[in-house]
Amino acid sequence: MSQITVVGGGLAGLVSSILLCRKGLPVTLIEKKRYPFHRVCGEYISNEVLPFLIAHDLYPENINPASISSFMLTSVNGSKADLPLDLGGFGISRYALDHFLYEQALAAGVEFYHETVTDITLENNGFKVITERQVVEGQVVIGAYGKRSRLDKKFDRDFIKKRSPYIGVKYHIRYDAHPRNAVALHNFKGGYCGISRVEDEVYNLCYLSERTSLKVHGQIDALEKEVLAENPFLEDIFNNAEFLWDKPEVINEISFETKQPVEKNVLMCGDAAGMITPLCGNGMAIAIHTAKLVAEIVTKHITKSDFSRDDMEREYALRWNALFKNRLRTGRQIQHMFGAPWLSNTAVGICRYARPVANYLMSKTHGTPFH
């Protein structure tokens, strides 16, 4: 019997499994896909995680992540503002980073199953994680399966009962016109598009759009030509960049609704616990931080006889909410300033003429460096 089963092999699942295995605890990680593979993701990470990654030998220096130190914001009609990023960050593809962490997990002793989980049940203080092929038993389950899963329906989670209005689309491109050290957020009607450099002089181009816009225009390329290209910065990208893939990565039904960090005794981690709006650029950092948090609390539960399952769940929920709840709420509030012409112009105006306000709002979506 594995003591710990991690469901999902993104950043939160991989990092938590590495930390737990390095503590000498048996860990099984179940991920349906085989590494490496692409994910819909902004691929920018705030430097708040850098001390932690370096301290735990989890920073992929050999991949040469891109250094990001400034922020560009454009409105639907193309007005622009630039801000320095005090903390800064780095850009790296999930294709490269997840594969790097997968190799670290294998080296730490994590056991991998590449299967789809269909159900999770708790019986007599032990879990049964049911896949298409087998049943994996364990003492603790960490849910790190991302934004949306059939498991959310099994758990009858509130957010899954509502239709989400958003789709996410991602490309990798080569595009010399974008500043090498900047992450940009370009508004268009009904959404916004981020661009920043990752490794090997490649740029990540990822946008969030209302599903109704896609329904009106029928195809993604039509949406890009008729809606995104109204922003002159995006028009130039789609006309002049070299697109490296035959087709984009696409994800539907992206939800920013409130979630609970513990569901049916499963400790939720990363996007499964709560997703910050992409415009804040901190989803990857939060996933890594939640992995650290869940690993600490699970280790405490397994190694201390007087720290019960109830204690573990209670402490995890309290600490998760203290660290992340307000950041996610602020992200949802700031999102209302994007995706419409006059609101996006207001956001650009704040960045240009009210820098203290802009810096304050940005600080509310960022954490502080941790080890």
C-alpha positions as CSV (number, residue, x, y, z in Angstrom):
1,M,0.0,0.0,0.0
2,S,1.3,3.4,-1.0
3,Q,1.0,5.8,1.9
4,I,0.4,8.8,-0.3
5,T,-1.4,8.9,-3.7
6,V,-1.1,12.1,-5.8
7,V,-3.7,12.4,-8.6
8,G,-2.4,14.6,-11.3
9,G,1.1,15.3,-12.5
10,G,1.2,19.1,-13.1
11,L,3.4,21.4,-11.0
12,A,1.5,20.9,-7.8
13,G,1.5,17.1,-8.1
14,L,5.1,16.8,-9.2
15,V,6.6,19.1,-6.6
16,S,4.6,17.7,-3.7
17,S,5.5,14.2,-4.6
18,I,9.2,15.0,-4.8
19,L,9.1,16.7,-1.4
20,L,7.3,13.8,0.2
21,C,9.4,11.1,-1.3
22,R,12.6,12.9,-0.2
23,K,11.2,12.6,3.3
24,G,11.2,8.9,2.9
25,L,7.5,8.5,2.4
26,P,6.1,6.1,-0.3
27,V,4.3,8.1,-3.0
28,T,2.4,7.0,-6.1
29,L,1.5,9.6,-8.7
30,I,-1.2,9.0,-11.3
31,E,-1.1,11.1,-14.5
32,K,-2.9,10.1,-17.6
33,K,-0.5,11.6,-20.1
34,R,3.2,10.7,-20.7
35,Y,5.9,13.4,-20.3
36,P,6.8,15.6,-22.0
37,F,3.6,17.3,-23.2
38,H,2.2,20.8,-23.6
39,R,-0.5,22.4,-21.4
40,V,-2.5,25.5,-21.8
41,C,-0.6,27.8,-19.5
42,G,0.9,31.3,-19.5
43,E,4.3,29.9,-18.7
44,Y,5.4,32.9,-16.6
45,I,6.4,32.3,-13.0
46,S,6.8,35.0,-10.3
47,N,10.2,35.0,-8.6
48,E,8.5,34.5,-5.3
49,V,9.1,30.8,-5.8
50,L,12.8,31.2,-6.8
51,P,14.4,30.8,-3.3
52,F,12.3,27.7,-2.7
53,L,13.2,26.1,-6.1
54,I,16.9,26.8,-5.6
55,A,16.9,25.5,-2.0
56,H,15.4,22.2,-3.1
57,D,17.4,21.8,-6.3
58,L,14.2,22.2,-8.4
59,Y,15.2,25.2,-10.4
60,P,15.9,24.1,-14.0
61,E,18.9,26.2,-14.7
62,N,20.2,24.0,-17.5
63,I,17.0,24.8,-19.5
64,N,17.9,28.6,-19.4
65,P,14.6,30.1,-18.4
66,A,13.9,33.6,-19.7
67,S,14.3,36.5,-17.3
68,I,11.3,38.7,-17.1
69,S,11.5,42.1,-15.5
70,S,8.8,44.4,-17.0
71,F,5.1,44.4,-17.6
72,M,3.3,45.8,-20.7
73,L,-0.5,46.4,-20.8
74,T,-2.4,47.4,-23.9
75,S,-6.1,48.2,-24.3
76,V,-8.4,46.9,-27.0
77,N,-7.7,49.9,-29.2
78,G,-3.9,49.7,-28.6
79,S,-3.0,52.3,-26.0
80,K,-0.1,51.1,-24.0
81,A,1.5,51.3,-20.5
82,D,4.7,49.8,-19.2
83,L,5.5,48.9,-15.6
84,P,8.6,47.5,-14.0
85,L,8.1,44.2,-12.1
86,D,9.8,44.8,-8.8
87,L,10.1,41.1,-8.0
88,G,10.3,39.9,-11.6
89,G,9.9,36.4,-12.8
90,F,11.0,33.8,-15.4
91,G,9.5,32.2,-18.4
92,I,9.7,28.5,-19.1
93,S,7.5,26.1,-21.1
94,R,5.5,23.5,-19.2
95,Y,6.7,21.0,-21.8
96,A,10.3,21.5,-20.4
97,L,9.5,22.3,-16.8
98,D,7.1,19.4,-16.2
99,H,9.5,17.0,-17.8
100,F,12.4,18.3,-15.7
101,L,10.3,17.8,-12.5
102,Y,9.2,14.4,-13.7
103,E,12.8,13.3,-13.9
104,Q,13.5,14.7,-10.4
105,A,10.5,12.8,-9.1
106,L,11.7,9.5,-10.7
107,A,15.1,10.1,-9.1
108,A,13.4,10.7,-5.7
109,G,11.6,7.4,-6.0
110,V,8.1,8.4,-6.9
111,E,6.1,5.6,-8.5
112,F,4.2,6.7,-11.6
113,Y,1.1,5.2,-13.2
114,H,0.0,6.7,-16.5
115,E,-3.8,6.0,-16.2
116,T,-7.1,7.9,-15.8
117,V,-8.6,8.1,-12.3
118,T,-12.3,7.4,-12.3
119,D,-13.1,7.6,-8.6
120,I,-11.7,8.1,-5.1
121,T,-13.3,6.7,-2.0
122,L,-12.4,6.7,1.7
123,E,-13.2,3.5,3.6
124,N,-12.1,2.5,7.1
125,N,-9.6,5.4,7.2
126,G,-7.9,4.3,4.0
127,F,-8.4,5.6,0.4
128,K,-9.1,3.6,-2.7
129,V,-8.1,5.4,-5.9
130,I,-9.8,3.7,-8.8
131,T,-8.4,3.9,-12.3
132,E,-9.4,2.2,-15.5
133,R,-7.0,-0.6,-14.8
134,Q,-6.6,-1.0,-11.0
135,V,-7.3,0.2,-7.5
136,V,-4.5,2.0,-5.6
137,E,-4.8,2.0,-1.8
138,G,-3.3,4.6,0.5
139,Q,-3.5,6.6,3.6
140,V,-3.6,10.1,2.1
141,V,-4.8,11.4,-1.3
142,I,-3.7,14.7,-2.8
143,G,-5.9,16.0,-5.7
144,A,-3.6,17.9,-8.1
145,Y,-5.5,17.2,-11.3
146,G,-5.8,20.7,-12.6
147,K,-8.6,23.1,-13.5
148,R,-11.5,20.7,-14.2
149,S,-12.0,16.9,-14.0
150,R,-14.6,14.2,-14.0
151,L,-13.6,13.8,-10.3
152,D,-15.1,17.2,-9.6
153,K,-18.4,15.8,-10.7
154,K,-17.9,12.7,-8.5
155,F,-17.2,15.0,-5.5
156,D,-20.3,17.1,-6.4
157,R,-18.2,20.3,-6.2
158,D,-20.2,23.6,-6.4
159,F,-18.2,25.2,-9.2
160,I,-18.6,22.2,-11.6
161,K,-22.4,22.8,-11.5
162,K,-22.0,26.1,-13.4
163,R,-21.1,26.6,-17.0
164,S,-17.9,28.6,-17.3
165,P,-17.8,31.3,-20.0
166,Y,-14.2,31.0,-20.9
167,I,-11.9,29.1,-23.3
168,G,-8.1,29.1,-23.2
169,V,-5.9,28.9,-26.4
170,K,-2.1,28.6,-26.5
171,Y,0.6,28.8,-29.1
172,H,4.4,28.8,-29.2
173,I,5.8,31.4,-31.6
174,R,8.9,33.2,-32.7
175,Y,8.4,36.9,-32.7
176,D,11.3,39.4,-32.6
177,A,9.1,42.5,-32.1
178,H,8.3,41.7,-28.5
179,P,10.7,42.9,-25.7
180,R,12.7,40.0,-24.5
181,N,12.4,40.8,-20.8
182,A,8.7,41.7,-20.8
183,V,5.4,39.9,-20.1
184,A,2.6,41.6,-22.0
185,L,-1.1,41.5,-21.6
186,H,-3.1,42.6,-24.7
187,N,-6.8,43.2,-24.3
188,F,-9.4,42.4,-26.9
189,K,-13.2,42.4,-26.8
190,G,-14.2,39.6,-24.5
191,G,-10.8,38.6,-23.3
192,Y,-7.0,39.2,-23.0
193,C,-3.9,37.6,-24.4
194,G,-0.5,37.2,-22.7
195,I,2.9,36.9,-24.4
196,S,6.3,36.3,-22.9
197,R,9.5,34.6,-23.7
198,V,10.3,31.0,-22.6
199,E,13.4,29.0,-23.3
200,D,15.2,28.8,-26.7
201,E,14.1,32.3,-27.9
202,V,10.5,30.9,-28.2
203,Y,7.5,33.0,-27.0
204,N,4.4,31.7,-25.3
205,L,1.2,33.2,-26.7
206,C,-1.9,32.3,-24.6
207,Y,-5.3,33.9,-24.5
208,L,-8.5,33.7,-22.6
209,S,-11.7,34.4,-24.5
210,E,-15.4,34.2,-23.8
211,R,-17.0,31.1,-25.3
212,T,-19.8,33.1,-26.8
213,S,-17.2,34.9,-29.0
214,L,-16.0,31.6,-30.4
215,K,-19.6,30.5,-30.9
216,V,-20.4,33.7,-33.0
217,H,-17.3,33.4,-35.2
218,G,-17.3,29.6,-35.5
219,Q,-13.6,28.9,-35.7
220,I,-10.6,29.9,-33.6
221,D,-8.8,31.4,-36.6
222,A,-11.8,33.5,-37.4
223,L,-12.0,34.7,-33.8
224,E,-8.4,35.7,-34.0
225,K,-8.8,37.6,-37.3
226,E,-12.0,39.3,-36.4
227,V,-11.7,40.0,-32.7
228,L,-8.2,39.7,-31.4
229,A,-6.7,41.6,-34.3
230,E,-8.7,44.7,-33.4
231,N,-5.9,45.3,-31.0
232,P,-3.0,46.5,-33.2
233,F,-0.4,44.7,-31.1
234,L,-2.2,41.4,-31.6
235,E,-2.8,42.1,-35.2
236,D,0.9,42.4,-35.7
237,I,1.6,39.2,-33.8
238,F,-0.9,37.1,-35.9
239,N,0.3,38.7,-39.1
240,N,4.1,38.5,-38.6
241,A,5.0,35.9,-36.0
242,E,6.2,32.4,-36.9
243,F,3.7,30.0,-35.4
244,L,5.6,26.8,-34.4
245,W,2.6,24.4,-34.1
246,D,0.1,23.2,-36.7
247,K,-2.7,23.9,-34.3
248,P,-3.0,25.5,-30.8
249,E,-3.6,23.8,-27.5
250,V,-7.1,24.6,-26.4
251,I,-9.0,24.1,-23.1
252,N,-12.7,24.7,-22.6
253,E,-14.7,25.6,-19.5
254,I,-12.1,27.5,-17.5
255,S,-13.6,28.4,-14.1
256,F,-12.4,31.0,-11.6
257,E,-15.2,30.2,-9.2
258,T,-14.4,29.6,-5.5
259,K,-13.3,26.1,-4.6
260,Q,-12.6,24.3,-1.4
261,P,-9.1,23.2,-0.5
262,V,-10.4,19.9,1.0
263,E,-13.1,17.9,-0.6
264,K,-14.3,14.4,0.5
265,N,-11.1,14.2,2.7
266,V,-8.9,14.8,-0.4
267,L,-6.4,17.6,0.0
268,M,-6.7,19.8,-3.2
269,C,-3.6,21.3,-4.6
270,G,-2.8,23.8,-7.4
271,D,-5.7,24.6,-9.7
272,A,-7.8,21.9,-8.2
273,A,-7.9,24.0,-5.0
274,G,-8.5,27.3,-6.7
275,M,-7.4,29.1,-9.8
276,I,-6.2,32.7,-10.0
277,T,-7.1,34.6,-13.1
278,P,-4.3,34.3,-15.8
279,L,-3.9,38.1,-16.1
280,C,-2.2,38.0,-12.7
281,G,0.5,35.7,-13.9
282,N,0.8,33.7,-10.7
283,G,-1.0,30.4,-11.3
284,M,2.3,28.5,-11.6
285,A,3.8,30.2,-8.5
286,I,0.7,29.4,-6.4
287,A,0.7,25.7,-7.6
288,I,4.3,25.4,-6.4
289,H,3.6,27.1,-3.1
290,T,0.6,24.8,-2.5
291,A,2.8,21.8,-3.2
292,K,5.2,22.9,-0.4
293,L,2.3,23.5,2.0
294,V,0.5,20.2,1.4
295,A,3.8,18.3,1.6
296,E,4.6,19.8,5.0
297,I,1.2,19.1,6.4
298,V,0.9,15.5,5.1
299,T,4.4,14.7,6.4
300,K,3.3,16.0,9.8
301,H,0.2,13.8,9.7
302,I,2.1,10.6,8.8
303,T,5.0,11.1,11.2
304,K,3.1,12.4,14.3
305,S,0.6,10.0,15.8
306,D,-1.2,12.8,17.6
307,F,-1.9,14.8,14.4
308,S,-5.1,13.1,13.1
309,R,-6.7,13.2,9.7
310,D,-9.1,15.8,10.9
311,D,-6.2,17.9,12.2
312,M,-4.4,17.6,8.9
313,E,-7.5,18.6,6.9
314,R,-8.3,21.5,9.3
315,E,-4.7,22.9,9.2
316,Y,-4.4,22.6,5.5
317,A,-7.6,24.5,4.8
318,L,-6.7,27.2,7.3
319,R,-3.2,27.7,6.0
320,W,-4.4,27.5,2.3
321,N,-7.0,30.2,2.9
322,A,-4.6,32.4,4.8
323,L,-2.0,32.2,1.9
324,F,-4.2,32.2,-1.2
325,K,-7.9,33.1,-0.7
326,N,-7.5,36.9,-0.8
327,R,-5.1,36.6,-3.8
328,L,-7.6,34.7,-5.8
329,R,-10.4,37.1,-4.8
330,T,-8.4,40.1,-5.8
331,G,-7.6,38.5,-9.2
332,R,-11.3,38.0,-9.8
333,Q,-12.0,41.6,-9.0
334,I,-9.2,42.9,-11.2
335,Q,-10.4,40.7,-14.1
336,H,-13.5,42.9,-14.4
337,M,-11.2,45.7,-15.7
338,F,-10.3,43.7,-18.8
339,G,-11.9,42.5,-22.0
340,A,-13.9,45.7,-22.8
341,P,-12.7,48.8,-24.6
342,W,-13.4,51.5,-22.0
343,L,-12.4,49.3,-19.1
344,S,-9.1,48.3,-20.7
345,N,-8.4,52.0,-21.4
346,T,-9.1,52.7,-17.7
347,A,-6.7,49.9,-16.7
348,V,-4.0,51.4,-19.0
349,G,-4.7,54.9,-17.6
350,I,-4.2,53.6,-14.0
351,C,-0.8,52.0,-15.0
352,R,0.3,55.2,-16.7
353,Y,-0.9,57.9,-14.4
354,A,-1.6,56.2,-11.0
355,R,1.5,54.0,-10.6
356,P,1.0,53.7,-6.8
357,V,-2.5,52.3,-7.3
358,A,-1.3,49.9,-10.1
359,N,1.6,48.7,-7.9
360,Y,-0.7,48.2,-5.0
361,L,-3.1,46.1,-7.1
362,M,-0.3,44.1,-8.5
363,S,1.1,43.4,-5.0
364,K,-2.2,42.0,-3.9
365,T,-2.0,39.3,-6.5
366,H,1.6,38.4,-5.6
367,G,3.1,36.5,-2.7
368,T,6.4,37.1,-1.0
369,P,9.5,35.0,-1.6
370,F,9.6,31.7,0.4
371,H,12.1,28.9,1.0
